Amino acid sequence: MKQSSCLGTAFQSCQKLKYSDIWKTVEIGNHAPLSVGDGPTYWSQGPDFWSPFSVHQAVHRCFHLSDADDAKLVAAVVAIHSRDVVTDLDLRNGPREAIFAGAPQLTDSAIRFVTTACRNLKSVCLVNCLSLTNKAAWIIASNCPALENLVILQSSISDDGLSQVAKQCTNLKSLRIEGSLSITEASLRALVQDSKRLESLALGSCPQIREDAVLSLLMNQPYLDKLELKGMMAGESHWIGARQSSALNRHCRLFCQLSSLILVKCPGLQDLGMLKFARIHFRMLRHLVIDDCRVTDRGLIWLVGDAMNPMKLKIIKLARFQFFTAAAAMKVMSLVCETIESIILDSCDFGIMTPLHLDGAVARWCPKLRVFRMEHCEKIMYLFLSWVDKACRGLKEIRLIGSPAPVRIASCLSSILHRNRIAKIEMRSCHVTDMHVCIIARSSLEALPELILDECPKISGNFTVFLRAQCPNLIKLGLNRVQINNSDIESLMVAGFEHLEELNLMGCPLITDNVLRILATSSLPELRRVNLSDCPNVTQETVDSYRRYCRWEIEN
């Protein structure tokens, strides 16, 4: 089917299509059907459909079309009987390679057609629609007065179009712009001037938007709740030396209601830039992410360490982050310890030699911490676990990926388990042995409901008897890609598990068809799901035979 330059011709070409062919172009994805009849099917929006930028949490009627062009879009819209119920529009062109090869694309005329037909749109998402111009943005602004959520990824829309959206869509609450070379600081000024209800803003790979423009937005948009910057601030910081923002010179202290600040891959953002951020009072900040920026512990301390206006952070994530010293790391923890609920550290390191032990005097009490996760932080893992051991008594979840020095780590975990009622332990790609698993199980005091031991190469299954005795209340057990065999599973299940609901054995090379017989004859009254995916010695024929009468789901 060829792309037509005239929308009327496109519609006529669609009349030749069978109805079933039209709806083969609509991608259902993970959306559950709300109604099925002679007309099109609508899909309920899942909780992560717009995540993490959506302001919508309830169920909405969504029209979702992948590999879209004018003819497909017209055909799909014409088939909708009740267009007024459509509130979410998601249009995606094919990959860039297909676009550059001359594949059909969406045009401004198609956007006019669909927004005229569906007058109650609240969310619009346009992905890889490189043929759309500012005219498309003007059309959206004019035809979608109730618009609340706009996502534009990889487009040619510039300041003129976005400024018009800001001016006419007065209910706009969430905006995400990514991969736009034409969006400049003028768009941010338009948002400040006209989008008074804007709550969430995400900017990614927009090289013409500089740091001072972002700072000005924060100062003049006091009710912005979430700001995400990804791939921004690529050049030298404008906040160094004489090139400081004039607004900062006029105002010594400013207040911002921002609750979530996410900074990802911003190489131009350095410690001095964080000092400028600190000039704004983020009293309401609850969620902070710094991922792969040039910020160190010094800049972080400047941001969160204002004693006159302390933040009440609940979640902090530091990825590809460097602490200069152990003392600096503990200083950061001390600044957030009173309110923090979740700490996530990913690929973090010390700039100088790692200390052998933690001075207990520097571990301040951390009463609200519930979740602690460390991924690929081999050099600093023991220090932070020692801090958790001394500072926390209400911890619920521990996740460790890539754990070294198993003896020290296991000993530290044992002490943490004795002092906290842990609900979940996840150790993935860790060098723990059967003995360390036994130590952890014994320390859980028969209260552990979830244990994940995925991809641990030194586990051989000799821990099963001890695990059965020490963790009788397990609800979920993960043993993906470990050297465990049928006999180990039989030993584990000999007395059954009264509460076990999920067992994951994905990619276990020694597991065979016989494991299904073992599970079927064991006492597992609450079992709901067994994952045997990628097990080379489990056959499809055996799985199908057990699926006929087993009440639990088998995934393979």
C-alpha positions as CSV (number, residue, x, y, z in Angstrom):
1,M,0.0,0.0,0.0
2,K,1.6,3.2,-1.1
3,Q,1.6,6.4,0.8
4,S,-0.7,9.1,-0.6
5,S,0.1,12.8,-0.4
6,C,-3.6,13.5,-0.2
7,L,-5.5,12.2,2.8
8,G,-8.7,11.8,0.8
9,T,-6.9,9.5,-1.7
10,A,-5.5,7.6,1.3
11,F,-8.9,7.1,2.7
12,Q,-10.2,5.8,-0.7
13,S,-7.3,3.3,-0.8
14,C,-8.2,2.1,2.7
15,Q,-11.7,1.3,1.5
16,K,-10.2,-1.6,-0.5
17,L,-8.7,-3.2,2.6
18,K,-10.5,-5.9,4.5
19,Y,-11.5,-5.0,8.0
20,S,-9.2,-7.7,9.5
21,D,-6.3,-6.4,7.5
22,I,-6.8,-2.9,8.9
23,W,-6.6,-4.1,12.5
24,K,-3.5,-6.2,12.0
25,T,-1.7,-2.8,11.9
26,V,-2.8,-2.0,15.4
27,E,-0.4,-3.2,18.1
28,I,-2.2,-4.4,21.2
29,G,1.0,-4.8,23.3
30,N,0.1,-5.4,26.9
31,H,-3.2,-3.7,26.9
32,A,-6.2,-5.7,27.9
33,P,-9.4,-5.3,25.8
34,L,-12.2,-3.4,27.3
35,S,-14.8,-4.2,24.7
36,V,-15.0,-6.3,21.5
37,G,-17.7,-5.9,18.9
38,D,-18.1,-5.0,15.3
39,G,-16.1,-1.8,15.9
40,P,-12.5,-1.5,17.0
41,T,-11.1,-2.8,20.3
42,Y,-10.1,-0.3,22.9
43,W,-7.3,-1.0,25.3
44,S,-6.9,-0.2,28.9
45,Q,-3.8,1.7,29.8
46,G,-1.5,-0.4,32.0
47,P,0.2,1.2,35.0
48,D,3.5,1.6,33.1
49,F,2.2,2.7,29.7
50,W,3.4,6.3,30.0
51,S,5.8,5.5,32.8
52,P,7.7,7.3,34.2
53,F,6.2,10.5,32.8
54,S,2.4,9.9,33.1
55,V,0.2,11.9,35.3
56,H,-2.6,9.4,34.6
57,Q,-3.0,6.5,36.9
58,A,-6.6,5.4,36.2
59,V,-7.8,3.4,33.2
60,H,-8.2,5.3,29.9
61,R,-9.2,4.3,26.4
62,C,-6.1,4.2,24.2
63,F,-5.6,4.2,20.5
64,H,-2.2,2.7,19.7
65,L,-0.8,2.3,16.2
66,S,2.7,1.1,15.3
67,D,4.5,1.5,12.0
68,A,1.9,4.2,11.3
69,D,1.4,6.0,8.0
70,D,-1.5,8.1,6.7
71,A,-3.4,5.3,5.0
72,K,-3.3,3.0,8.0
73,L,-4.2,5.7,10.4
74,V,-7.2,6.8,8.4
75,A,-8.5,3.3,8.0
76,A,-8.2,2.7,11.8
77,V,-9.9,5.9,12.7
78,V,-12.8,5.4,10.3
79,A,-13.4,2.0,11.9
80,I,-13.9,3.5,15.3
81,H,-17.7,3.9,16.0
82,S,-17.4,5.9,19.3
83,R,-14.5,8.2,18.8
84,D,-15.3,10.5,21.7
85,V,-14.3,7.8,24.2
86,V,-10.7,7.8,22.9
87,T,-8.5,9.9,25.2
88,D,-5.0,8.5,24.6
89,L,-3.3,8.5,21.2
90,D,0.0,6.7,20.6
91,L,1.4,6.9,17.1
92,R,4.8,5.3,16.2
93,N,6.6,5.3,13.0
94,G,9.0,2.4,12.2
95,P,12.7,2.5,13.0
96,R,14.9,5.2,11.5
97,E,16.4,2.8,9.1
98,A,13.0,2.1,7.5
99,I,12.2,5.8,7.4
100,F,15.5,6.7,5.7
101,A,14.8,3.9,3.2
102,G,11.7,5.7,2.1
103,A,9.0,3.8,4.1
104,P,5.6,5.6,4.3
105,Q,5.3,8.0,7.2
106,L,2.8,10.1,9.0
107,T,2.2,13.6,7.8
108,D,0.6,16.7,9.2
109,S,-2.6,15.9,7.4
110,A,-3.0,12.6,9.2
111,I,-2.6,14.4,12.6
112,R,-5.3,16.8,11.6
113,F,-7.6,13.9,10.6
114,V,-7.2,12.0,13.8
115,T,-7.4,15.0,16.2
116,T,-10.5,16.2,14.4
117,A,-12.1,12.8,14.7
118,C,-11.1,12.2,18.3
119,R,-11.9,15.5,20.1
120,N,-11.4,14.4,23.7
121,L,-7.7,13.5,23.6
122,K,-5.9,14.0,26.8
123,S,-2.6,12.2,26.0
124,V,-0.7,12.3,22.7
125,C,2.5,10.3,22.1
126,L,4.5,10.7,18.8
127,V,7.5,8.5,18.3
128,N,9.9,8.7,15.4
129,C,7.5,10.9,13.4
130,L,10.3,12.7,11.6
131,S,8.0,14.0,8.8
132,L,5.8,16.0,11.1
133,T,6.4,19.8,11.1
134,N,5.4,22.7,13.3
135,K,2.0,22.5,11.6
136,A,1.3,19.2,13.4
137,A,2.0,20.9,16.7
138,W,-0.3,23.8,15.8
139,I,-3.0,21.3,14.9
140,I,-2.7,19.4,18.2
141,A,-2.8,22.7,20.1
142,S,-6.0,23.8,18.2
143,N,-7.8,20.4,18.3
144,C,-6.9,19.1,21.7
145,P,-7.8,21.8,24.3
146,A,-8.1,19.1,27.0
147,L,-4.5,17.9,26.4
148,E,-2.7,17.0,29.6
149,N,0.1,14.7,28.5
150,L,2.4,15.2,25.5
151,V,5.3,13.0,24.5
152,I,7.4,13.8,21.4
153,L,10.4,11.5,20.7
154,Q,12.6,12.1,17.7
155,S,10.8,14.8,15.7
156,S,11.4,17.9,13.7
157,I,9.0,20.1,15.7
158,S,10.6,23.3,16.9
159,D,10.0,26.2,19.2
160,D,7.1,27.7,17.1
161,G,5.1,24.5,17.4
162,L,5.8,23.8,21.1
163,S,5.1,27.4,22.1
164,Q,1.7,27.2,20.5
165,V,1.0,24.0,22.5
166,A,2.0,25.8,25.7
167,K,-0.3,28.7,24.8
168,Q,-3.4,26.9,23.8
169,C,-3.3,23.7,25.9
170,T,-3.7,25.3,29.3
171,N,-4.3,22.0,31.1
172,L,-0.9,20.6,30.1
173,K,0.5,18.7,33.1
174,S,3.2,16.4,31.6
175,L,5.6,17.1,28.8
176,R,8.4,14.9,27.5
177,I,10.6,16.0,24.6
178,E,13.5,13.8,23.5
179,G,15.9,13.8,20.5
180,S,14.9,17.2,19.1
181,L,17.6,19.3,17.6
182,S,15.3,22.3,17.0
183,I,14.0,22.9,20.5
184,T,15.7,25.8,22.2
185,E,15.5,27.9,25.3
186,A,12.6,29.7,23.7
187,S,10.4,26.7,24.3
188,L,11.2,26.7,28.0
189,R,10.4,30.4,28.2
190,A,7.0,29.7,26.6
191,L,6.4,26.9,29.2
192,V,7.2,29.3,32.0
193,Q,4.9,32.0,30.6
194,D,1.9,29.8,29.6
195,S,2.0,26.3,31.1
196,K,1.1,27.3,34.7
197,R,-0.2,23.8,35.5
198,L,2.9,21.9,34.3
199,E,3.8,19.2,36.8
200,S,6.3,17.0,35.0
201,L,8.9,17.9,32.4
202,A,11.4,15.5,30.8
203,L,14.1,16.7,28.4
204,G,16.4,14.4,26.6
205,S,19.1,15.0,24.0
206,C,18.1,18.6,23.2
207,P,21.5,20.2,22.7
208,Q,20.3,23.7,22.2
209,I,18.9,23.9,25.8
210,R,21.6,25.0,28.1
211,E,22.0,24.8,31.9
212,D,21.0,28.4,32.6
213,A,17.7,27.9,30.8
214,V,16.9,24.9,33.0
215,L,17.8,26.8,36.1
216,S,15.6,29.7,35.0
217,L,12.7,27.3,34.5
218,L,13.1,26.0,38.0
219,M,13.1,29.5,39.5
220,N,10.0,30.6,37.5
221,Q,8.0,27.4,37.6
222,P,7.6,26.9,41.4
223,Y,4.9,24.2,41.2
224,L,6.8,21.9,38.9
225,D,6.8,18.5,40.6
226,K,9.2,16.4,38.5
227,L,12.1,17.3,36.3
228,E,14.1,14.7,34.3
229,L,17.2,15.7,32.3
230,K,18.8,13.0,30.1
231,G,21.7,13.5,27.8
232,M,21.6,17.3,28.4
233,M,24.3,19.8,29.3
234,A,26.9,18.3,27.0
235,G,29.1,21.3,26.9
236,E,31.1,23.3,29.4
237,S,28.9,24.6,32.3
238,H,27.5,28.1,31.9
239,W,27.5,28.4,35.7
240,I,31.2,28.8,36.1
241,G,32.9,32.1,36.6
242,A,31.5,35.3,35.1
243,R,28.8,33.5,33.1
244,Q,26.5,33.0,36.1
245,S,22.7,33.4,35.6
246,S,21.6,37.0,36.2
247,A,18.5,35.6,38.0
248,L,20.7,34.1,40.7
249,N,22.4,37.5,41.2
250,R,19.0,39.1,41.8
251,H,17.7,36.4,44.2
252,C,19.7,34.9,47.0
253,R,17.2,32.2,47.9
254,L,14.4,30.7,45.9
255,F,11.8,28.1,46.7
256,C,10.8,25.2,44.4
257,Q,8.2,22.6,45.0
258,L,10.0,19.9,43.0
259,S,9.6,16.5,44.5
260,S,11.6,14.4,41.9
261,L,14.9,15.4,40.3
262,I,16.5,12.9,37.8
263,L,19.8,13.7,36.1
264,V,21.1,11.1,33.7
265,K,24.2,11.4,31.4
266,C,24.7,15.1,31.8
267,P,28.5,15.4,31.3
268,G,28.4,19.2,31.6
269,L,26.9,19.1,35.1
270,Q,29.7,19.3,37.6
271,D,30.0,20.1,41.3
272,L,29.8,23.8,40.7
273,G,26.6,23.3,38.8
274,M,25.2,21.5,41.9
275,L,26.2,24.4,44.0
276,K,23.9,26.6,41.8
277,F,21.1,24.1,42.2
278,A,21.6,24.4,45.9
279,R,20.8,28.1,45.7
280,I,17.2,26.9,45.2
281,H,15.4,25.5,48.2
282,F,14.2,22.0,47.2
283,R,12.4,21.6,50.5
284,M,9.9,19.2,49.0
285,L,12.4,17.0,47.1
286,R,11.7,13.3,47.9
287,H,13.3,11.5,44.9
288,L,16.9,12.2,43.6
289,V,18.7,10.3,40.8
290,I,22.2,11.2,39.7
291,D,23.4,8.8,37.0
292,D,26.6,9.1,35.0
293,C,27.2,12.8,35.5
294,R,30.4,14.5,36.5
295,V,29.1,15.2,40.0
296,T,31.1,13.9,43.0
297,D,30.2,13.6,46.7
298,R,31.2,17.3,47.1
299,G,28.5,18.5,44.8
300,L,26.0,16.1,46.3
301,I,26.8,17.4,49.8
302,W,26.3,21.0,48.6
303,L,22.9,20.0,47.2
304,V,21.5,18.1,50.2
305,G,23.5,19.5,53.0
306,D,21.8,22.9,53.7
307,A,21.3,22.8,57.4
308,M,18.9,25.8,57.3
309,N,16.6,24.1,54.8
310,P,17.2,20.4,55.1
311,M,15.7,18.1,52.4
312,K,13.5,15.2,53.4
313,L,14.7,12.8,50.8
314,K,12.9,9.4,50.7
315,I,14.6,7.8,47.6
316,I,18.2,8.4,46.4
317,K,19.8,6.6,43.5
318,L,23.5,7.1,42.6
319,A,24.8,5.4,39.5
320,R,28.3,5.5,38.0
321,F,29.1,7.9,40.9
322,Q,32.4,8.4,42.6
323,F,33.0,9.1,46.3
324,F,36.4,10.6,46.9
325,T,36.7,9.0,50.4
326,A,34.8,6.7,52.7
327,A,34.4,9.7,55.1
328,A,32.6,11.6,52.3
329,A,30.3,8.7,51.6
330,M,29.3,8.5,55.2
331,K,28.8,12.2,55.3
332,V,26.3,11.9,52.5
333,M,24.5,9.1,54.3
334,S,24.4,11.2,57.5
335,L,22.7,14.1,55.7
336,V,19.8,11.9,54.5
337,C,19.6,9.3,57.3
338,E,16.6,10.7,59.1
339,T,14.1,10.5,56.3
340,I,15.6,8.2,53.7
341,E,13.5,5.0,52.8
342,S,15.3,3.6,49.8
343,I,19.0,3.7,48.8
344,I,20.1,2.4,45.4
345,L,23.8,2.4,44.4
346,D,24.9,1.2,41.0
347,S,28.5,1.0,39.8
348,C,29.8,3.4,42.4
349,D,33.4,3.5,43.6
350,F,35.9,5.3,45.8
351,G,38.5,7.6,44.4
352,I,41.2,6.5,46.7
353,M,42.0,3.3,48.7
354,T,38.9,1.6,50.3
355,P,39.0,1.3,54.1
356,L,39.1,-2.1,55.7
357,H,36.4,-1.4,58.2
358,L,33.8,1.2,59.2
359,D,34.2,3.4,62.2
360,G,31.0,2.7,64.2
361,A,31.0,6.3,65.5
362,V,30.1,7.7,62.0
363,A,27.1,5.5,61.5
364,R,24.1,7.6,62.4
365,W,20.8,6.1,63.1
366,C,18.6,5.5,60.0
367,P,15.1,4.7,61.3
368,K,13.1,4.8,58.1
369,L,15.3,2.9,55.6
370,R,13.4,0.0,54.1
371,V,15.1,-0.8,50.8
372,F,18.9,-1.1,50.2
373,R,20.2,-2.1,46.8
374,M,23.8,-2.3,45.5
375,E,24.7,-3.3,41.9
376,H,28.3,-3.8,40.7
377,C,29.8,-1.9,43.7
378,E,32.4,-4.4,44.6
379,K,34.9,-2.1,46.3
380,I,32.4,-0.3,48.5
381,M,29.8,-3.0,49.2
382,Y,31.2,-4.2,52.5
383,L,31.6,-0.7,53.8
384,F,27.9,0.2,53.1
385,L,26.6,-3.1,54.4
386,S,28.5,-2.4,57.6
387,W,26.8,0.9,57.8
388,V,23.4,-0.7,57.2
389,D,24.2,-3.2,60.0
390,K,25.0,-0.4,62.5
391,A,22.4,2.2,61.4
392,C,19.2,0.3,60.5
393,R,16.6,-1.7,62.4
394,G,13.6,-1.6,60.1
395,L,15.1,-2.8,56.8
396,K,12.8,-4.9,54.6
397,E,14.6,-5.6,51.3
398,I,18.3,-6.1,50.4
399,R,19.4,-6.5,46.8
400,L,23.1,-7.2,45.9
401,I,24.3,-7.8,42.4
402,G,28.0,-8.7,41.8
403,S,29.0,-9.4,45.3
404,P,32.8,-10.1,46.1
405,A,34.5,-11.4,49.2
406,P,31.7,-13.8,50.1
407,V,32.9,-14.5,53.7
408,R,32.8,-10.9,54.8
409,I,29.6,-10.2,52.9
410,A,27.8,-13.3,54.3
411,S,28.9,-12.4,57.8
412,C,27.6,-8.8,57.4
413,L,24.3,-10.1,56.0
414,S,23.9,-12.5,58.9
415,S,24.2,-9.6,61.4
416,I,21.7,-7.5,59.4
417,L,19.2,-10.3,59.3
418,H,19.4,-10.8,63.1
419,R,18.6,-7.1,63.6
420,N,16.0,-6.5,60.9
421,R,12.9,-8.5,59.8
422,I,13.9,-8.8,56.2
423,A,11.1,-9.7,53.7
424,K,13.3,-10.1,50.6
425,I,16.9,-11.0,49.9
426,E,18.2,-10.9,46.3
427,M,21.7,-11.9,45.5
428,R,22.4,-12.1,41.7
429,S,25.7,-13.0,40.1
430,C,27.3,-13.2,43.6
431,H,30.1,-15.5,44.5
432,V,28.3,-17.0,47.5
433,T,28.6,-20.7,48.2
434,D,26.2,-23.3,49.7
435,M,27.7,-22.5,53.1
436,H,26.9,-18.8,52.8
437,V,23.4,-19.6,51.8
438,C,23.0,-21.7,54.9
439,I,24.4,-18.9,57.1
440,I,21.9,-16.4,55.6
441,A,19.0,-18.9,56.0
442,R,19.8,-19.6,59.6
443,S,20.0,-15.8,60.4
444,S,16.6,-15.2,58.9
445,L,14.9,-16.7,62.0
446,E,12.3,-18.6,59.8
447,A,10.8,-15.2,58.8
448,L,12.1,-14.8,55.2
449,P,9.3,-14.9,52.5
450,E,11.4,-14.1,49.4
451,L,14.9,-15.4,48.5
452,I,16.5,-14.8,45.0
453,L,19.8,-16.5,44.3
454,D,20.0,-16.1,40.5
455,E,23.2,-16.7,38.5
456,C,25.3,-17.5,41.5
457,P,28.0,-19.8,39.9
458,K,29.3,-21.3,43.1
459,I,26.0,-22.7,44.4
460,S,25.7,-26.4,43.9
461,G,22.5,-27.3,45.7
462,N,23.9,-28.6,49.0
463,F,22.1,-25.9,50.9
464,T,18.6,-27.3,50.2
465,V,18.1,-29.3,53.5
466,F,19.2,-26.4,55.6
467,L,17.0,-24.0,53.6
468,R,13.9,-26.2,54.0
469,A,14.4,-26.2,57.8
470,Q,15.3,-22.6,58.3
471,C,13.0,-20.9,55.7
472,P,9.6,-22.7,55.9
473,N,7.6,-19.6,55.1
474,L,9.1,-18.9,51.7
475,I,6.6,-17.4,49.2
476,K,9.0,-16.9,46.3
477,L,12.3,-18.8,45.6
478,G,14.5,-17.9,42.6
479,L,17.3,-20.3,41.5
480,N,17.7,-19.2,37.9
481,R,20.9,-20.4,36.1
482,V,22.4,-22.2,39.1
483,Q,23.9,-25.7,39.2
484,I,21.0,-27.3,41.0
485,N,19.5,-30.7,40.0
486,N,16.4,-32.8,40.4
487,S,17.6,-34.5,43.6
488,D,18.3,-31.1,45.2
489,I,14.7,-30.0,44.4
490,E,13.3,-33.3,45.7
491,S,15.3,-32.8,48.9
492,L,14.1,-29.2,49.2
493,M,10.4,-30.2,48.7
494,V,10.4,-33.4,50.9
495,A,8.3,-31.6,53.6
496,G,6.6,-29.2,51.2
497,F,6.2,-25.5,51.5
498,E,2.9,-24.3,52.8
499,H,3.2,-20.8,51.5
500,L,5.3,-21.1,48.4
501,E,3.7,-19.4,45.4
502,E,6.5,-19.0,42.8
503,L,9.5,-21.2,42.0
504,N,12.0,-20.0,39.3
505,L,14.4,-22.5,37.8
506,M,15.0,-20.7,34.5
507,G,18.2,-21.8,32.6
508,C,19.2,-24.5,35.0
509,P,21.2,-27.0,32.9
510,L,20.8,-30.0,35.3
511,I,17.0,-29.8,35.7
512,T,15.0,-32.4,33.6
513,D,11.4,-33.3,33.0
514,N,11.4,-35.3,36.3
515,V,11.3,-32.0,38.3
516,L,7.6,-31.6,37.3
517,R,6.7,-35.0,38.8
518,I,8.6,-34.0,42.0
519,L,6.6,-30.7,42.2
520,A,3.3,-32.4,41.4
521,T,3.7,-34.9,44.2
522,S,4.9,-32.4,46.8
523,S,2.8,-30.5,49.3
524,L,2.6,-27.1,47.7
525,P,-0.9,-25.9,48.3
526,E,-0.3,-22.3,47.3
527,L,2.0,-22.8,44.3
528,R,0.9,-20.6,41.4
529,R,3.8,-20.4,39.0
530,V,6.9,-22.5,38.0
531,N,9.4,-21.0,35.5
532,L,11.3,-23.6,33.5
533,S,12.3,-21.3,30.6
534,D,15.6,-22.1,28.8
535,C,16.0,-25.4,30.7
536,P,17.6,-27.6,27.9
537,N,16.5,-30.9,29.4
538,V,12.9,-30.0,29.9
539,T,10.8,-31.0,26.9
540,Q,7.7,-29.3,25.6
541,E,5.8,-32.5,25.5
542,T,6.2,-33.1,29.2
543,V,5.3,-29.5,30.1
544,D,2.1,-29.8,28.0
545,S,1.1,-33.0,29.7
546,Y,1.4,-31.5,33.2
547,R,-0.4,-28.3,32.1
548,R,-3.6,-30.3,31.6
549,Y,-4.1,-31.1,35.3
550,C,-1.8,-28.9,37.3
551,R,-3.4,-25.9,38.9
552,W,-0.2,-23.9,38.6
553,E,1.2,-22.1,35.6
554,I,4.3,-23.5,33.9
555,E,6.4,-21.1,31.9
556,N,8.8,-22.6,29.4
